[in-house]
Amino acid sequence: MALQNENDYQDLLSLWSDLESGLAIILSNPDSIQEFEQRVWQYDRWMKDLLERDPDLGLYLLFQLASNSPVGYSASHTLISAVLCHVIARELGLPDAERNSLIHAAMTMNISMTSLQDQLTEQADKPDSQQREAIAAHPVDSSALLNRIGVTDALWLHTIEMHHDESTDKGELRAISPARRLARILRVVDRYAAQISPRKLREGRSATESIRSIIAKSTQPPDEVGYALVRAIGLCPPGTYVRLDNGELGVVLRRSSQTNLPEVAIVINEEGLLITPARLHRTAHGNPRIKTALPATAVRQRLNHHRILKLV
């Protein structure tokens, strides 16, 4: 999808923001939502439509959203988790029924602790004992809440119940039950999305640091889900920042056929000054190469993302 002008960019950004706002409403007030399950299906279709317009552009906007602002964390986390589950489901070739249950579980996995999740993001202290109890109980509580308000998809509910169960890491992905398979995928995505997002208590990690941490902790090597995530979005996904080996700083625009060699917009020079206009660099074509991924907090300058995205 080509962004012809700033209005196109703002329109697309508004569509993603509206989707996030819609999710925030149903997550915050599930008991007051009529036909809740149908609303989740509606948001799923909305998400797929936006991604099909331009997957790299969608990822760019989502990673900017997830890594730059903790405001409305629960909805932002839900949306990026659903998108990542969507791309992993395609990468793994999951049947449509499993894919649908996985996405809907991603959208609602924390529904019993939405307000607490937002509170914890703004909280400078570690969770107290009461908060820790609510966190520990939320997989079962979320599943029970959804069942009470009319969700009938058993695989959706069972996936949520088990999405923090470490025992789902055992066994080959294709050899375990659908619920355990989806729970394993959701658990990896949940951790990855949480790590890249900032909180009052800590800064977000870089995308590369986050995925390496997840793969390193896998109890069932090789980590099929972690590597599927890397194949699907790259080590440095669109919308994340990188330091090049010549000292310049860039923001990733598009994936390439090689997971570690994306297309990058070089936006800050080695002296820390903005480059105007930004310069497109395809790292697969040669130097400079990516030296390291960076968290969003490493970039203090205000970037014009519309102009950056026009490079592609």
KEKE-3310 file (N, C-alpha, C; in steps of 0.2 Angstrom, whole numbers, plus 5000, padded with zeros to 4 digits):
npx = (5004:5004:5008:5002:5001:5001:4989:4984:4992:4988:4975:4976:4983:4973:4963:4970:4971:4957:4953:4961:4955:4942:4944:4949:4937:4928:4936:4937:4923:4916:4904:4894:4893:4884:4882:4895:4905:4903:4907:4921:4925:4922:4932:4943:4941:4943:4956:4963:4960:4966:4980:4981:4981:4994:5006:5019:5019:5008:5014:5024:5017:5011:5022:5028:5017:5017:5029:5032:5022:5015:5002:4985:4989:4984:4975:4984:4993:4985:4982:4994:4998:4988:4990:5003:5001:4993:5002:5011:5003:5000:5013:5016:5006:4994:4977:4962:4952:4959:4968:4959:4953:4965:4968:4957:4959:4970:4966:4958:4964:4968:4957:4950:4958:4960:4959:4968:4980:4983:4985:4996:5006:5008:5013:5025:5031:5034:5022:5010:5005:4991:4989:4998:4991:4980:4986:4991:4979:4973:4972:4963:4952:4949:4945:4934:4926:4923:4916:4905:4899:4895:4904:4907:4916:4926:4940:4946:4943:4950:4963:4966:4965:4977:4988:4998:5004:5018:5021:5016:5026:5032:5036:5034:5027:5017:5013:5006:4991:4978:4974:4985:4995:4991:4991:5004:5010:5003:5008:5022:5021:5014:5024:5034:5028:5026:5039:5044:5037:5037:5037:5033:5041:5051:5061:5056:5063:5074:5068:5076:5083:5073:5067:5078:5079:5068:5069:5081:5076:5068:5061:5061:5070:5073:5066:5051:5041:5047:5056:5048:5042:5052:5055:5043:5042:5055:5071:5073:5059:5048:5046:5054:5070:5087:5105:5118:5133:5142:5139:5127:5109:5094:5077:5068:5060:5055:5053:5065:5069:5078:5080:5088:5092:5084:5075:5080:5077:5088:5090:5096:5112:5130:5134:5123:5113:5098:5094:5089:5081:5077:5086:5085:5090:5095:5099:5103:5110:5123:5136:5131:5130:5118:5122:5117:5101:5089:5081:5065:5067:5079:5079:5078:5074:5061:5053:5047:5036:5027:5034:5046:5040:5037:5048:5047)
npy = (4994:5011:5026:5040:5053:5064:5063:5050:5042:5047:5043:5029:5026:5030:5021:5009:5014:5016:5003:4998:5005:5001:4987:4990:4995:4984:4975:4982:4983:4970:4964:4972:4971:4967:4952:4947:4938:4939:4952:4951:4942:4952:4962:4954:4952:4965:4968:4958:4963:4976:4972:4965:4975:4980:4971:4974:4988:4988:4981:4990:5001:4995:4991:5003:5008:4999:5000:5013:5020:5018:5020:5015:5001:4988:4986:4989:4979:4968:4969:4969:4957:4949:4951:4946:4933:4930:4931:4921:4910:4909:4906:4894:4886:4883:4876:4884:4884:4882:4893:4904:4902:4904:4918:4924:4921:4927:4940:4941:4936:4942:4947:4947:4955:4968:4981:4980:4977:4988:4997:4991:4994:5008:5008:5011:5003:4985:4972:4970:4958:4955:4959:4950:4938:4940:4941:4928:4920:4924:4917:4906:4914:4923:4914:4909:4920:4924:4912:4914:4925:4921:4915:4902:4894:4881:4878:4891:4895:4885:4887:4900:4896:4889:4897:4901:4890:4881:4868:4866:4868:4856:4843:4840:4852:4849:4837:4838:4841:4852:4863:4864:4866:4879:4886:4886:4894:4906:4909:4912:4923:4932:4934:4940:4952:4958:4961:4970:4981:4997:5000:5009:5003:4998:5000:4996:4981:4979:4972:4961:4957:4953:4942:4933:4931:4924:4912:4907:4903:4892:4877:4866:4863:4863:4879:4879:4889:4901:4902:4902:4914:4923:4920:4924:4938:4943:4947:4960:4968:4978:4995:4995:4999:5001:5001:5005:4998:5008:5018:5026:5028:5019:5016:5001:4997:4988:4970:4957:4944:4938:4935:4943:4954:4967:4981:4997:5013:5026:5037:5045:5052:5048:5057:5059:5068:5072:5066:5073:5073:5056:5042:5028:5012:4996:4983:4970:4972:4976:4985:5000:4987:4980:4983:4982:4979:4991:4998:5007:5018:5022:5032:5048:5059:5067:5059:5060:5050:5048:5054:5046:5033:5035:5032:5019)
npz = (5000:4995:5003:4998:5003:5018:5023:5020:5028:5041:5040:5040:5052:5060:5058:5064:5077:5080:5080:5091:5101:5101:5105:5118:5124:5124:5132:5144:5148:5148:5152:5149:5135:5121:5112:5113:5109:5095:5093:5095:5084:5074:5076:5074:5060:5055:5059:5051:5038:5038:5039:5028:5018:5019:5026:5031:5034:5043:5054:5057:5062:5073:5081:5084:5091:5102:5108:5112:5120:5136:5139:5140:5140:5141:5130:5119:5120:5119:5105:5098:5101:5096:5082:5080:5083:5073:5062:5065:5065:5051:5047:5053:5047:5052:5054:5049:5059:5071:5070:5071:5084:5092:5089:5094:5107:5110:5110:5121:5132:5145:5150:5163:5171:5166:5170:5181:5174:5166:5177:5183:5173:5175:5187:5199:5208:5212:5210:5223:5236:5234:5221:5215:5217:5209:5197:5195:5195:5184:5171:5172:5178:5167:5157:5163:5165:5151:5147:5155:5149:5137:5127:5117:5111:5114:5112:5111:5125:5132:5128:5133:5147:5149:5145:5152:5157:5159:5156:5144:5135:5132:5121:5103:5093:5083:5088:5100:5109:5102:5110:5119:5110:5105:5116:5120:5109:5111:5124:5121:5112:5121:5131:5123:5117:5129:5134:5125:5127:5136:5154:5170:5179:5172:5157:5140:5131:5117:5101:5097:5108:5116:5109:5109:5122:5125:5117:5122:5135:5132:5136:5128:5116:5098:5100:5093:5091:5094:5084:5073:5075:5073:5059:5054:5057:5057:5064:5068:5068:5057:5061:5072:5080:5075:5077:5066:5059:5056:5065:5063:5065:5063:5057:5055:5040:5031:5030:5023:5013:5020:5037:5046:5039:5035:5026:5029:5036:5037:5050:5059:5061:5064:5074:5081:5076:5067:5051:5037:5021:5028:5024:5013:5015:5010:5019:5015:5003:5006:5015:5026:5040:5051:5068:5081:5089:5095:5110:5110:5118:5116:5106:5106:5098:5089:5076:5059:5055:5044:5033:5033:5030:5017:5010:5005)
capx = (5000:5008:5005:5003:5002:5001:4982:4984:4996:4984:4969:4978:4985:4967:4960:4973:4969:4950:4953:4963:4950:4936:4946:4949:4930:4925:4940:4935:4916:4914:4897:4889:4894:4880:4885:4903:4909:4903:4912:4928:4925:4922:4938:4947:4941:4945:4963:4965:4959:4972:4986:4982:4983:5002:5008:5025:5016:5004:5019:5028:5013:5010:5028:5028:5012:5018:5036:5032:5018:5012:4995:4981:4993:4980:4973:4989:4996:4981:4982:5000:4998:4984:4994:5009:4998:4990:5007:5014:4998:5002:5020:5015:5001:4988:4971:4958:4949:4964:4970:4953:4953:4971:4968:4952:4962:4975:4962:4955:4968:4969:4951:4949:4963:4961:4961:4975:4986:4984:4987:5003:5010:5009:5015:5033:5033:5032:5015:5009:5003:4985:4990:5001:4986:4976:4989:4991:4973:4969:4970:4957:4947:4947:4941:4927:4922:4921:4911:4899:4896:4892:4908:4905:4922:4930:4947:4947:4943:4955:4969:4967:4967:4984:4993:5004:5006:5025:5021:5014:5032:5035:5033:5034:5021:5012:5011:5002:4984:4977:4974:4991:4999:4989:4993:5012:5011:5001:5013:5028:5019:5012:5030:5038:5025:5027:5045:5046:5033:5039:5033:5036:5046:5057:5061:5056:5069:5074:5065:5081:5084:5067:5066:5083:5078:5063:5072:5086:5073:5064:5063:5060:5074:5073:5060:5048:5037:5051:5059:5043:5041:5058:5054:5037:5043:5062:5074:5071:5053:5046:5045:5059:5076:5094:5111:5122:5140:5145:5137:5121:5104:5089:5071:5066:5054:5052:5057:5067:5069:5083:5077:5092:5094:5079:5076:5080:5077:5093:5087:5101:5119:5134:5134:5116:5109:5093:5095:5083:5077:5079:5090:5084:5096:5094:5105:5105:5114:5129:5137:5133:5126:5116:5126:5113:5094:5089:5074:5063:5069:5086:5078:5075:5072:5055:5053:5041:5035:5024:5040:5050:5037:5036:5054:5045)
capy = (5000:5017:5032:5046:5060:5063:5061:5043:5040:5048:5038:5022:5026:5031:5014:5005:5017:5014:4996:4997:5008:4996:4982:4993:4995:4977:4972:4985:4982:4964:4962:4976:4971:4962:4947:4948:4934:4941:4958:4949:4940:4958:4965:4950:4953:4971:4967:4955:4968:4981:4968:4963:4981:4981:4968:4978:4994:4987:4980:4996:5005:4992:4991:5010:5009:4995:5002:5021:5023:5013:5022:5010:4996:4982:4986:4989:4973:4963:4970:4967:4949:4946:4952:4941:4926:4929:4929:4914:4905:4908:4903:4887:4883:4881:4876:4890:4884:4884:4900:4908:4902:4907:4925:4927:4920:4933:4947:4941:4932:4945:4951:4947:4959:4973:4987:4979:4977:4995:5000:4989:4997:5014:5008:5011:4997:4978:4970:4968:4951:4954:4959:4944:4933:4941:4939:4921:4918:4927:4913:4903:4919:4926:4909:4908:4926:4923:4907:4917:4930:4918:4913:4895:4891:4878:4879:4898:4895:4881:4890:4905:4893:4886:4901:4902:4884:4880:4861:4866:4868:4849:4839:4843:4856:4846:4831:4839:4843:4859:4868:4865:4870:4886:4889:4887:4899:4912:4911:4915:4929:4936:4936:4944:4958:4962:4963:4976:4987:5000:5001:5013:5000:4996:5001:4990:4978:4978:4966:4956:4955:4950:4935:4929:4929:4919:4906:4904:4900:4887:4870:4861:4865:4870:4883:4880:4895:4907:4903:4904:4921:4926:4919:4928:4946:4945:4948:4967:4969:4985:4999:4994:5003:4998:5004:5002:4997:5015:5023:5029:5024:5018:5012:4996:4998:4981:4963:4955:4936:4936:4938:4948:4959:4971:4987:5002:5021:5029:5043:5049:5051:5045:5062:5060:5073:5070:5066:5075:5068:5050:5038:5021:5007:4989:4980:4964:4974:4978:4990:4997:4982:4981:4981:4980:4982:4996:4999:5013:5023:5025:5037:5054:5064:5066:5057:5061:5043:5048:5055:5040:5028:5037:5029:5013)
capz = (5000:4995:5006:4994:5007:5025:5025:5019:5034:5046:5040:5042:5059:5064:5058:5069:5083:5082:5082:5098:5105:5101:5110:5125:5126:5126:5137:5150:5150:5145:5154:5145:5128:5118:5107:5114:5104:5088:5092:5094:5077:5070:5077:5070:5053:5054:5059:5045:5033:5039:5038:5021:5014:5019:5032:5034:5036:5049:5059:5058:5066:5079:5085:5086:5096:5108:5111:5113:5125:5140:5140:5137:5138:5140:5123:5114:5121:5116:5098:5095:5102:5091:5076:5080:5083:5066:5057:5067:5062:5044:5046:5055:5043:5057:5051:5051:5066:5076:5070:5074:5092:5094:5088:5099:5114:5111:5111:5127:5137:5151:5151:5170:5174:5162:5174:5185:5169:5165:5183:5184:5169:5177:5194:5200:5213:5210:5212:5230:5236:5231:5214:5212:5217:5203:5191:5195:5194:5178:5165:5174:5179:5161:5154:5166:5163:5144:5147:5158:5145:5131:5123:5116:5108:5119:5111:5114:5132:5135:5126:5139:5154:5149:5142:5157:5159:5156:5154:5136:5131:5131:5115:5097:5092:5079:5091:5106:5108:5099:5116:5122:5105:5104:5123:5119:5104:5115:5129:5118:5110:5127:5134:5118:5117:5135:5135:5121:5129:5142:5160:5174:5183:5168:5150:5135:5128:5110:5099:5096:5115:5118:5106:5111:5129:5125:5114:5127:5140:5130:5139:5123:5111:5097:5101:5087:5091:5094:5077:5068:5076:5069:5052:5051:5057:5057:5071:5069:5064:5055:5067:5078:5079:5075:5077:5061:5062:5055:5070:5061:5068:5058:5059:5050:5036:5028:5030:5017:5013:5026:5044:5049:5034:5033:5023:5035:5035:5041:5052:5064:5060:5070:5079:5085:5073:5062:5044:5033:5023:5029:5018:5012:5015:5010:5022:5011:4998:5008:5021:5033:5042:5058:5073:5086:5089:5100:5112:5107:5122:5114:5101:5109:5093:5086:5069:5055:5052:5037:5028:5033:5026:5010:5006:5002)
cpx = (5004:5004:5007:5004:5001:4994:4981:4987:4991:4978:4970:4979:4978:4963:4963:4971:4962:4950:4955:4958:4944:4938:4946:4942:4927:4929:4938:4928:4913:4906:4892:4889:4889:4883:4893:4907:4909:4907:4919:4929:4926:4929:4944:4947:4944:4953:4966:4965:4965:4978:4987:4983:4991:5004:5014:5023:5012:5009:5022:5024:5012:5016:5029:5024:5014:5024:5036:5028:5015:5004:4990:4985:4989:4978:4978:4993:4992:4981:4988:5001:4994:4987:4999:5006:4996:4996:5011:5009:4999:5008:5020:5010:4995:4982:4967:4955:4953:4967:4965:4953:4959:4971:4963:4955:4967:4972:4959:4958:4968:4963:4949:4953:4965:4963:4967:4981:4988:4987:4995:5008:5012:5012:5022:5035:5031:5025:5015:5006:4996:4985:4993:4996:4982:4979:4990:4985:4970:4968:4964:4951:4945:4943:4934:4923:4919:4916:4905:4895:4894:4897:4908:4911:4926:4937:4949:4948:4949:4962:4971:4969:4974:4989:4999:5007:5013:5025:5019:5020:5035:5032:5034:5027:5016:5009:5007:4995:4983:4977:4981:4996:4997:4991:5001:5013:5009:5006:5019:5026:5017:5019:5034:5035:5026:5034:5047:5042:5036:5034:5036:5042:5052:5056:5059:5062:5068:5071:5070:5082:5079:5066:5072:5082:5073:5065:5077:5082:5068:5066:5062:5064:5073:5066:5056:5044:5041:5054:5054:5041:5046:5057:5048:5039:5050:5065:5073:5065:5052:5044:5049:5066:5082:5099:5115:5129:5145:5143:5130:5115:5098:5083:5069:5060:5051:5056:5060:5067:5074:5081:5081:5095:5088:5080:5075:5080:5082:5091:5091:5108:5123:5135:5128:5111:5104:5095:5089:5085:5080:5082:5088:5090:5094:5100:5108:5110:5121:5130:5133:5128:5123:5120:5122:5106:5094:5082:5072:5065:5076:5085:5074:5072:5065:5055:5047:5040:5032:5030:5044:5047:5036:5042:5052:5040)
cpy = (5006:5022:5038:5052:5058:5061:5053:5040:5041:5044:5031:5021:5027:5025:5009:5007:5015:5007:4994:5000:5004:4990:4984:4993:4989:4974:4975:4984:4976:4962:4966:4976:4965:4958:4948:4944:4936:4948:4956:4946:4947:4961:4961:4951:4960:4971:4964:4959:4973:4978:4967:4969:4981:4978:4972:4985:4993:4985:4986:5000:5002:4992:4998:5011:5005:4997:5009:5023:5017:5015:5017:5003:4989:4981:4985:4982:4967:4963:4967:4959:4946:4946:4947:4934:4925:4927:4923:4909:4903:4904:4896:4883:4880:4881:4882:4890:4885:4891:4905:4908:4905:4915:4928:4926:4926:4939:4947:4938:4935:4949:4952:4952:4965:4979:4986:4979:4984:4999:4998:4992:5004:5014:5007:5006:4990:4977:4968:4961:4950:4955:4953:4938:4934:4939:4931:4917:4920:4922:4909:4908:4922:4921:4909:4914:4926:4918:4910:4922:4928:4915:4905:4891:4888:4878:4886:4898:4891:4884:4896:4902:4891:4891:4903:4896:4882:4873:4861:4866:4861:4846:4843:4847:4853:4839:4832:4841:4850:4864:4869:4868:4877:4890:4891:4893:4906:4914:4914:4922:4934:4939:4941:4951:4962:4965:4969:4982:4990:5000:5007:5010:4998:4999:4995:4988:4979:4972:4960:4953:4951:4943:4931:4927:4923:4912:4903:4901:4894:4880:4864:4863:4860:4873:4884:4886:4901:4908:4904:4911:4925:4926:4924:4936:4948:4947:4955:4969:4976:4989:4999:4998:4999:5003:5001:5002:5004:5020:5026:5024:5024:5015:5007:4997:4992:4975:4962:4947:4933:4939:4943:4954:4963:4977:4992:5009:5023:5036:5048:5047:5049:5051:5063:5065:5070:5071:5068:5077:5061:5046:5031:5017:5000:4985:4973:4966:4976:4983:4996:4992:4984:4978:4978:4982:4986:4996:5006:5019:5026:5031:5043:5059:5062:5065:5058:5054:5043:5049:5049:5034:5029:5034:5023:5013)
cpz = (5000:4999:5002:4997:5014:5027:5025:5026:5040:5046:5042:5049:5063:5064:5063:5076:5085:5083:5089:5103:5106:5106:5117:5128:5129:5131:5144:5153:5147:5146:5151:5138:5125:5113:5107:5109:5097:5087:5091:5087:5072:5070:5074:5063:5051:5054:5053:5039:5033:5037:5031:5016:5013:5026:5035:5037:5043:5055:5061:5063:5073:5084:5088:5092:5103:5112:5114:5119:5129:5142:5136:5135:5137:5133:5118:5114:5118:5108:5095:5096:5097:5084:5075:5080:5076:5061:5059:5064:5055:5043:5048:5051:5047:5053:5053:5057:5072:5076:5073:5082:5095:5094:5094:5106:5115:5113:5118:5133:5144:5153:5159:5174:5170:5165:5178:5180:5168:5171:5184:5179:5171:5184:5195:5204:5210:5213:5219:5230:5233:5224:5211:5212:5211:5197:5190:5193:5187:5172:5166:5175:5172:5157:5157:5165:5156:5144:5150:5153:5138:5126:5123:5114:5113:5119:5113:5121:5135:5134:5132:5145:5154:5146:5146:5159:5156:5154:5146:5132:5129:5125:5109:5096:5089:5083:5098:5104:5105:5105:5118:5116:5105:5111:5123:5115:5108:5120:5127:5116:5116:5130:5129:5118:5123:5136:5131:5123:5136:5148:5165:5178:5179:5161:5146:5133:5120:5108:5098:5103:5117:5115:5108:5118:5129:5122:5119:5133:5139:5133:5134:5116:5105:5098:5094:5086:5090:5087:5072:5069:5072:5062:5049:5052:5057:5064:5073:5065:5061:5061:5072:5075:5079:5075:5071:5063:5060:5060:5069:5065:5063:5061:5054:5047:5034:5029:5023:5017:5018:5032:5047:5044:5031:5029:5029:5032:5040:5043:5056:5062:5066:5075:5083:5082:5068:5055:5041:5026:5025:5023:5018:5012:5015:5013:5018:5005:5000:5014:5020:5035:5049:5063:5079:5086:5095:5103:5110:5112:5121:5109:5105:5104:5091:5079:5066:5052:5045:5032:5027:5029:5019:5006:5003:4997)
residu = (MET:ALA:LEU:GLN:ASN:GLU:ASN:ASP:TYR:GLN:ASP:LEU:LEU:SER:LEU:TRP:SER:ASP:LEU:GLU:SER:GLY:LEU:ALA:ILE:ILE:LEU:SER:ASN:PRO:ASP:SER:ILE:GLN:GLU:PHE:GLU:GLN:ARG:VAL:TRP:GLN:TYR:ASP:ARG:TRP:MET:LYS:ASP:LEU:LEU:GLU:ARG:ASP:PRO:ASP:LEU:GLY:LEU:TYR:LEU:LEU:PHE:GLN:LEU:ALA:SER:ASN:SER:PRO:VAL:GLY:TYR:SER:ALA:SER:HIS:THR:LEU:ILE:SER:ALA:VAL:LEU:CYS:HIS:VAL:ILE:ALA:ARG:GLU:LEU:GLY:LEU:PRO:ASP:ALA:GLU:ARG:ASN:SER:LEU:ILE:HIS:ALA:ALA:MET:THR:MET:ASN:ILE:SER:MET:THR:SER:LEU:GLN:ASP:GLN:LEU:THR:GLU:GLN:ALA:ASP:LYS:PRO:ASP:SER:GLN:GLN:ARG:GLU:ALA:ILE:ALA:ALA:HIS:PRO:VAL:ASP:SER:SER:ALA:LEU:LEU:ASN:ARG:ILE:GLY:VAL:THR:ASP:ALA:LEU:TRP:LEU:HIS:THR:ILE:GLU:MET:HIS:HIS:ASP:GLU:SER:THR:ASP:LYS:GLY:GLU:LEU:ARG:ALA:ILE:SER:PRO:ALA:ARG:ARG:LEU:ALA:ARG:ILE:LEU:ARG:VAL:VAL:ASP:ARG:TYR:ALA:ALA:GLN:ILE:SER:PRO:ARG:LYS:LEU:ARG:GLU:GLY:ARG:SER:ALA:THR:GLU:SER:ILE:ARG:SER:ILE:ILE:ALA:LYS:SER:THR:GLN:PRO:PRO:ASP:GLU:VAL:GLY:TYR:ALA:LEU:VAL:ARG:ALA:ILE:GLY:LEU:CYS:PRO:PRO:GLY:THR:TYR:VAL:ARG:LEU:ASP:ASN:GLY:GLU:LEU:GLY:VAL:VAL:LEU:ARG:ARG:SER:SER:GLN:THR:ASN:LEU:PRO:GLU:VAL:ALA:ILE:VAL:ILE:ASN:GLU:GLU:GLY:LEU:LEU:ILE:THR:PRO:ALA:ARG:LEU:HIS:ARG:THR:ALA:HIS:GLY:ASN:PRO:ARG:ILE:LYS:THR:ALA:LEU:PRO:ALA:THR:ALA:VAL:ARG:GLN:ARG:LEU:ASN:HIS:HIS:ARG:ILE:LEU:LYS:LEU:VAL)
# end
